[in-house]
Amino acid sequence: MRFAVTAKKNGHEVKVFLMGEAVEIENLHHEKYDVAAQVQAFCEVGGGIFACGTCLKSRNLEGSEACPLSTMIDCLKIVEWADKTVTF
């Protein structure tokens, strides 16, 4: 998320599609890294976050305002939209 925030602040268009355990991002807590603050910062600078609906459902989670439930069609649209993709 820090990379995504930095990219947005430097004028890049950024969309994030979360899959697997990454959909738990809003529930992550770490003493050193404030993940929730980074998610909020990304949203505040106009970043878009999408969360795999299947991955959410398999964890008994629902989408949220910051990470709405999304589909593979949404993921495909992001890939088609992007001129570059980065995966961590």
C-alpha positions in Angstrom: 0.0 0.0 0.0 2.9 2.3 0.7 4.0 1.9 -3.0 0.5 2.5 -4.2 0.2 5.7 -2.1 3.6 6.9 -3.4 2.6 6.2 -7.0 -0.6 8.2 -6.6 1.1 11.1 -5.0 3.5 11.2 -7.9 0.7 11.5 -10.5 0.2 7.9 -11.5 -3.2 6.2 -11.9 -3.3 3.2 -9.6 -5.9 0.5 -9.0 -5.3 -2.4 -6.6 -7.0 -5.8 -6.9 -6.6 -7.9 -3.7 -6.7 -11.7 -3.9 -6.1 -14.5 -1.4 -5.2 -13.5 2.1 -4.7 -9.9 0.9 -8.5 -9.4 1.1 -7.9 -9.3 4.9 -6.0 -6.1 4.6 -8.4 -4.0 6.7 -8.0 -6.5 9.6 -4.2 -6.4 9.6 -2.5 -5.0 12.6 1.2 -4.5 13.0 3.2 -2.6 15.6 5.5 -1.0 13.1 3.4 -0.7 9.9 -0.1 1.0 10.1 -1.7 -0.9 7.3 -5.1 0.6 7.9 -3.7 4.1 7.7 -2.1 3.3 4.3 -5.4 1.9 3.0 -7.1 5.1 4.1 -4.3 7.3 2.6 -4.6 5.4 -0.7 -8.3 6.0 -0.7 -7.9 9.7 0.2 -5.6 10.3 -2.8 -8.1 8.7 -5.1 -6.8 5.2 -5.4 -9.2 2.3 -6.2 -9.1 -0.9 -4.3 -11.0 -4.1 -5.3 -11.3 -7.3 -3.3 -11.9 -10.7 -4.9 -15.4 -11.8 -3.9 -14.5 -15.5 -3.9 -11.6 -14.8 -1.6 -13.7 -12.7 0.7 -16.5 -15.3 0.9 -14.1 -18.1 1.6 -13.0 -16.2 4.7 -16.6 -15.3 5.7 -15.9 -11.6 5.0 -17.9 -9.0 3.1 -16.7 -6.2 1.0 -16.4 -2.7 2.5 -16.4 0.9 1.3 -12.6 0.8 1.0 -12.4 -2.7 -0.4 -15.7 -3.5 -2.3 -16.5 -7.1 -3.3 -15.3 -7.5 -6.8 -15.2 -10.2 -9.5 -12.7 -11.7 -12.0 -14.4 -9.5 -14.6 -13.4 -6.4 -12.5 -9.8 -7.8 -12.4 -9.8 -8.4 -16.1 -11.0 -4.8 -16.7 -8.1 -3.5 -14.6 -5.6 -5.6 -16.5 -7.0 -4.3 -19.8 -7.0 -0.7 -18.5 -3.4 -0.9 -17.3 -0.4 -0.2 -19.4 1.7 -1.7 -16.6 1.0 -4.1 -13.8 3.0 -4.8 -10.6 2.5 -7.7 -8.3 3.9 -8.1 -4.8 
